[in-house]
């Protein structure tokens, strides 16, 4: 049997060095993402140009808080900081995008609902559920803390004398006709609250002008030169995008799941200001961009 040739001693030393550097870099990245970046929450401010926005809604400021994932690896202080940041922004409306706990863990349901119960805005605090939330305990806890939960439902608020309709879609509702029924007769200023940004196509198909989502965590770990693996699955991974005449904003969210780290993808509270301008010309979807302005 022929012996496998070994690289020269110098090359072996070089390869070991490269491997060691690679392992060291990965270890350092994981340590940074675990100890620092997943706690580095900030405010992302973005101006959204919404097609055919009624004049009464121009300048409306919405705080989007999503994917809290309260759990053993996401503690109460992080949630409290998110609430403080949202309150400091003095929004007109607060939207909660789902996944309040991880894996429907009831140990944290009341805790996270109480923390989020401090949120307040003149036009209310509205929530949808995510795929990690159960359909009984979580909505009941949020409701006890003054938060309106929309489960395949529509609610109307009056802003500057004009109507704004909020449609909240369950994560498990995938039928476009179900969404179409909810949107029938809705005001021109309608916002779809959908945990999963893949509902963008459904919203665009029936002409809903604005979608607010989470679910992706912005990819949670973004590898330089490669990006987020989640980019292959979602029309927009984070930030603003559009399809046809429907605009979407996807938040990176607050917490983490699967692995307790973030890299190149810090947590955020998104503060969105609506404007009447048209979206970029042309059909199709737009990849989300990083924060417009981060404070």
C-alpha positions in Angstrom: 0.0 0.0 0.0 1.4 3.4 -1.0 2.1 5.7 1.9 0.2 8.9 2.0 2.6 11.8 1.3 2.9 14.4 4.1 3.4 18.0 3.4 6.9 19.4 4.1 7.6 20.3 7.7 7.5 24.0 7.0 4.1 23.7 5.3 2.7 21.6 8.1 3.8 24.3 10.6 2.1 27.0 8.4 -1.2 24.9 8.1 -1.3 24.3 11.8 -0.8 28.0 12.4 -3.7 28.9 10.0 -5.9 26.4 11.6 -5.1 27.7 15.0 -5.8 31.3 13.9 -9.2 30.1 12.5 -10.2 28.3 15.7 -9.0 31.3 17.7 -11.0 33.7 15.6 -14.2 31.6 15.8 -13.7 31.2 19.6 -13.2 35.0 19.9 -16.2 35.7 17.8 -18.4 33.4 19.8 -17.2 34.9 23.1 -17.8 38.5 21.8 -21.3 37.6 20.5 -22.2 35.9 23.8 -20.7 38.3 26.3 -21.2 41.6 24.5 -23.1 42.0 21.3 -26.3 40.2 22.3 -26.7 42.7 25.1 -25.8 45.8 22.9 -29.4 46.9 22.4 -30.0 50.2 20.6 -32.7 52.1 18.7 -32.9 51.9 15.0 -34.8 54.9 13.5 -36.1 54.6 10.0 -38.3 56.7 7.7 -40.7 54.5 5.7 -42.2 55.8 2.5 -45.6 54.2 2.3 -47.6 54.2 -0.9 -50.9 56.2 -0.8 -50.4 57.0 2.8 -53.4 59.1 4.1 -52.3 62.6 5.1 -53.5 62.0 8.7 -50.9 59.2 9.1 -47.9 61.2 7.8 -45.4 61.5 10.6 -46.9 58.7 12.7 -44.2 57.2 14.8 -44.3 53.5 15.6 -42.1 51.6 18.0 -41.6 47.9 16.9 -40.5 45.5 19.6 -40.3 41.9 18.7 -38.7 38.5 19.4 -38.0 39.1 23.0 -37.5 35.3 23.7 -37.6 35.6 27.4 -35.8 32.5 28.7 -32.9 31.2 30.6 -30.6 32.9 28.1 -32.5 36.1 27.8 -32.9 37.8 31.1 -35.4 40.4 32.5 -33.0 43.3 32.4 -32.6 43.1 28.7 -36.4 43.2 28.3 -36.5 46.2 30.7 -33.9 48.1 28.6 -35.9 47.5 25.5 -39.0 48.9 27.2 -37.1 51.9 28.4 -35.8 52.6 24.9 -39.2 52.3 23.4 -40.7 54.7 26.0 -37.9 57.2 25.6 -38.7 57.4 21.9 -42.2 58.6 22.7 -44.0 56.7 19.9 -47.6 57.3 18.8 -48.2 53.6 18.6 -46.4 50.4 19.9 -46.4 47.1 18.0 -45.1 43.9 19.5 -44.2 41.3 16.9 -44.3 38.0 18.7 -42.0 35.3 20.2 -42.3 36.7 23.7 -40.8 33.5 25.2 -38.9 30.6 23.7 -40.4 27.2 23.1 -43.7 28.3 24.8 -42.0 28.1 28.2 -44.7 29.1 30.7 -42.2 29.8 33.4 -41.6 33.2 31.7 -45.0 34.1 30.3 -46.2 36.3 33.2 -42.7 37.7 33.7 -42.3 39.0 30.2 -45.9 40.2 30.0 -45.4 42.3 33.2 -42.2 43.8 31.8 -43.9 44.7 28.5 -46.9 46.0 30.4 -45.0 49.2 31.1 -45.2 50.1 27.4 -47.6 52.9 26.6 -48.5 55.1 23.5 -51.4 57.5 22.8 -52.9 55.1 20.2 -52.3 51.9 22.1 -50.1 48.8 22.3 -50.9 46.0 19.9 -49.4 42.5 19.7 -49.3 39.4 17.5 -48.1 36.0 18.5 -45.0 34.2 17.1 -44.3 30.5 16.5 -42.8 30.2 20.0 -45.9 31.5 21.8 -48.8 29.3 22.9 -52.3 30.5 22.0 -53.8 30.6 25.5 -51.4 31.6 28.3 -49.4 34.2 26.4 -52.3 36.2 25.0 -54.1 36.1 28.3 -51.0 37.4 30.2 -50.5 40.2 27.7 -54.2 41.2 27.9 -54.0 41.4 31.7 -51.2 43.9 31.2 -53.2 46.2 28.9 -51.9 44.9 25.6 -54.3 44.2 22.8 -53.5 40.9 21.1 -54.7 40.5 17.5 -55.1 36.9 16.4 -56.5 36.9 12.9 -58.3 40.1 13.8 -58.5 43.7 12.9 -58.6 46.8 15.1 -59.2 50.4 14.2 -57.7 53.5 15.9 -58.3 57.1 15.0 -55.2 59.2 14.2 -55.5 62.9 13.6 -59.2 62.4 12.8 -58.5 59.6 10.3 -58.8 55.8 10.5 -55.8 53.5 10.9 -56.6 49.7 10.7 -54.3 47.2 12.2 -54.6 43.6 11.0 -52.9 41.0 13.2 -52.2 37.6 11.6 -51.4 34.4 13.5 -48.1 32.8 12.6 -49.9 29.6 11.5 -52.3 31.4 9.2 -50.9 30.9 5.7 -54.1 31.2 3.6 -54.1 34.4 1.6 -57.9 34.3 1.4 -58.0 34.5 5.2 -56.0 37.7 5.1 -58.1 39.0 2.3 -61.2 38.5 4.4 -59.6 40.5 7.3 -58.6 43.3 4.9 -62.0 43.6 3.2 -63.4 47.0 3.9 -60.3 48.2 5.7 -59.2 51.8 5.7 -56.6 53.0 3.1 -54.2 53.3 6.0 -53.8 49.7 6.9 -50.9 48.0 8.6 -50.4 44.2 8.6 -48.7 42.9 11.8 -47.3 39.5 10.8 -44.5 37.8 12.8 -43.2 36.1 9.6 -42.0 38.4 6.8 -43.0 35.7 4.3 -46.5 37.1 4.5 -45.2 40.1 2.4 -46.3 38.4 -0.8 -49.8 37.8 0.5 -50.0 41.4 1.6 -48.7 42.7 -1.7 -51.2 40.4 -3.6 -54.2 42.2 -2.0 -52.7 45.7 -1.8 -52.0 46.2 1.9 -49.5 49.1 2.0 -47.4 48.3 5.0 -46.2 45.1 6.8 -44.3 45.0 10.2 -42.5 41.8 11.0 -39.8 40.1 13.0 -39.0 36.3 13.3 -35.6 36.4 11.5 -33.6 38.0 14.3 -31.9 39.8 11.4 -30.0 36.5 10.9 -28.6 36.7 14.4 -25.1 35.8 13.2 -23.8 37.6 10.1 -20.6 36.2 8.7 -18.5 38.9 6.9 -18.6 38.3 3.2 -21.3 35.7 3.5 -24.1 37.3 5.4 -27.0 35.5 7.1 -28.0 32.0 6.2 -31.6 33.1 6.8 -31.3 35.3 3.7 -32.2 32.3 1.5 -35.5 31.8 3.3 -37.0 35.3 3.7 -37.7 38.1 1.2 -36.3 40.6 3.7 -34.0 39.6 6.6 -33.8 42.9 8.3 -34.7 46.6 7.6 -36.9 47.9 4.9 -37.9 46.3 1.6 -40.9 46.2 -0.7 -42.8 44.0 -3.1 -45.0 45.7 -5.7 -46.6 48.6 -3.8 -46.3 47.1 -0.3 -43.5 48.2 2.0 -42.2 46.0 4.8 -39.9 46.6 7.8 -38.3 43.6 9.5 -36.8 44.1 13.0 -33.7 42.2 14.3 -35.6 41.9 17.5 -34.4 41.7 21.1 -33.5 38.2 22.2 -31.8 35.1 20.9 -32.8 31.5 20.3 -30.9 28.2 19.6 -27.5 29.9 20.4 -27.1 32.7 22.9 -25.0 35.0 20.8 -25.2 37.7 18.1 -22.6 38.8 15.7 -22.7 41.8 13.3 -26.4 41.9 14.3 -27.1 43.7 17.6 -30.6 43.7 19.1 -32.8 46.6 18.4 -36.0 48.6 19.2 -37.1 50.0 15.8 -38.7 53.4 15.7 -40.4 53.9 12.4 -41.8 57.2 11.0 -44.3 57.0 8.2 -44.2 59.3 5.2 -46.2 59.7 2.0 -43.5 59.2 -0.6 -43.5 56.4 -3.1 -41.3 53.3 -2.7 -38.4 52.7 -5.1 -39.5 52.2 -8.7 -40.0 48.7 -10.1 -41.6 45.6 -8.9 -40.0 42.8 -6.9 -38.7 42.4 -3.4 -36.0 44.5 -1.8 -33.4 43.1 0.6 -33.4 44.9 3.9 -30.6 47.2 4.7 -28.9 47.6 8.1 -30.2 50.3 10.4 -31.1 53.6 8.9 -29.9 55.5 12.0 -28.9 53.8 15.2 -28.8 55.6 18.5 
